[in-house]
Amino acid sequence: MDREIGGGGDRILAMPRAEMDRAYRLAGLVLGDRTDAEDATQEALLRAWKARGSLRDEAGFVPWFDRIVVNVCRDRLRRTRRIPFIPLEGIDPASAGRDPFDAVLDRSEALAAMRDLNADERIVLVLHYWADLTLENVALHTGWPVGTVKTRLHSALERIRRTLATDRADGTDR
């Protein structure tokens, strides 16, 4: 019997590699760990599959799936009560191109400063600056009011500014 899966299931099954890579990088930037990002991406796919009936508009697939990825990451961060940020040692820079998350982590002072952010601040910062979403779209992707998104972004930026200023004053290299 040949039947259509529908309800977002077709889109999940046919999800292109670029969308999966994007979800993985989003999870990696939020969680700060490659292994956790892989697990979170897989868990998000499973949750999306189970919730495929809740996708009402196929055009809204990306924000819907991003919200699932963000919620999986938030659940993981709540369980650990910390944001793990583990430096990746022993990675050959020539091989870093295979894992886009590794390449970003290796060269970003700002990402190192993100270790002090709470999960919600980190999520807003990543969606706004990395995913290049407007604040309204960040609200859409997270399910939070725009005012909450603005407050969390402001708080995150202030915390990063303080961290970077302190590091520079101390001569610390993160």
N, C-alpha and C positions, 0 to 999 in steps of 0.2 A: 504494500500500500504506500503510495507516494503522497505525502502530505506536507504542507508548508509548516515550518516551525513557528514563524511569526512572533509577535510580541517582543521584538528585539533579538530574538534567538538567531535569526538569519544574520544580523549584523555582528553578533558575538562570534558566530562560527566563521564568518568571513573577515574578521578583523585583520586589517593589513599589518604587516610587520612594523611599519612606521608608527602606528597607533599603539602597538604593544611596547615599542621602545620608548615612546613618549610616556606611557603609564609607568614604565619601569624607572625612568629618570625622575619623574615626579615623586614616586615613592622613595627613591634613593635620596633625593634632596631633602625630603621631609624627615626620613628616618636616619640618614647619615651612615648607612651601612649597606653594602652590596647584597649580602645574603638576606638581610631583612627585607630589602627592596624586592628581591626575587620572590620571596615567600609572600609578601604583601600583594604583589602583582598577581600571583597565582590565586591567592585567596579572593582578590577582587574579581577575577574572572569567574570564579565559582559563585560568588555572591551575585554577580551580574546575571549569570545563567539562571540561578534560582529565582531572581527577581525580574526576569525578562518581561513578565506580564505587566509590570508597573511602568514600563516605557510606553508612554502614550503617543509620542511624536518621534518618529524616526530621525527627524532633523535635530532633535535635542539629544542625540545619543552621546556626543562627546561630553557635555556638561553632566549628564546623568552618570556616565561611567567615571568621570573625574570625581564626582561626589562619592561614589562607591570606593574609589582608591583612597581618597582623603579620609573617609570614615574608617577604612581598614587600618590606615596608618595611625589615626587617632586612637583606635582601640589598642593597637600594639604599644604605642607610647604610654597610654594609661596603665597598661599592665606592667610595664617596666618602671614606671614613675621616673624615668630619666630619658634623655635623648642621647643615645649612644653615638659617639662620633669617633670612630676608630681610624687612625691614620693607616693607609694601605702601604705597607712596606714590601720591598722586593718586587715591585712591579716595574717591568722594563718599559720605559716611555714609548718605545717603538710598538709595543703590544697594547698600549693603553687605548689605541684607536679602536680596538675590538669592543671595549666597554666604555661608552661615552661618560658614564658616571665617574669612573676612575680618572679620566682625563680632566674633568672639571674639578674634582676634589684635589688633585695634585697641584693645581696652579691658582687656587683662589683663596686669598686672605679673607675675603668677605664670608665665604662659606665656613671657614674656621671660626669666625666671630659668631656664627649662628648657633654654636653649641650652647650658648647661654639662653636661647629663646625657648619659651614654652611651645607646646605642640601647635596651638592655634595661631600664635604669632608666626611660627615657621611656615605653616600651611599658607597663610595669607601672603607672606613675603614671596614664597616660591611661586604661587599662582600668579601674583601680580607682576613680578619682575622676570621670572624664568619663563613662565607660560605666556607672558605678555598679555594678560587679561586686564580689561578695565576693572575698576572696583565693582561696577554693577555685575560684570560677568563673574568675578570672584564670588560675589554674593550668590549668584545663580549656581555656580559649581559647588558651593559649600552648603547652601541652604540657610545661610545666615543673613540677617538684615544688613543693608549697605552701611549703616551707621556703625554696626559692630565690626565690619570689615575695616572701615576707616580707623577706628580706635585701635584695633589689633595691629594694623600696619604702622600706625604712628608709634605705638609702643615698641614694636620690633625695631623700627629704624632708630629710635632713641637708644635702645639697649645696644644695638650694634655700634652706633656712634660712640657711646661711652666705652665699650669694650675696645674698639680700635684706638681711641684716644688714650686709654689707660695703657694699652700695649705699646703704643709709640712712646709715651712718656717714660715707661719702664724699660724701653729698649727690647721688649719681648717680641719674639718672632713666633707666631702661631703656625 
